[in-house]
Amino acid sequence: MAPVKISYVVSFSSQDPRYPVENLLREDNLQPWLSCPQERSRQLKAELQLERASPIGYVDVGNCGSAFLQLEVGRSSWPPEQPYLPLVPSVALMTPADSRLEQNRCRVRMFKEGK
């Protein structure tokens, strides 16, 4: 299955000016998307528009210091009040010890269909 291109960022909760959310769109010179240093909610959210409706068999996620991840999907044709569906339920990307010690912050995880 070929990679699906992300067309644009619909919305986002926060960004560091040096590491903006647009980094998620870049295919060259991979850089992270980080929250604004003054942001204290400790949670980042982004809504991304894919190039086209596509079946998703797997997702590769590059982590840069996030303890947890949750991916939800929907269709742009859905009414605004319809909630997104979980593609990857909330999963830990770092152990509590790694998080406290700021170790193993940068990793790549693959989430496959049915696993």
Buried (B, 14 or more C-beta within 10 A) or exposed (E): EEEBEBEEBEEBBBBBEEBBBEBBBEEEEEBBBBBBEEBEEEEBEBEBEBEEEEEBEEBEBEBBBBBEBEBEEEEEEEEEEEEEEEBBEEEEBBEEEBBEEEEBBEEEEEBEEEE
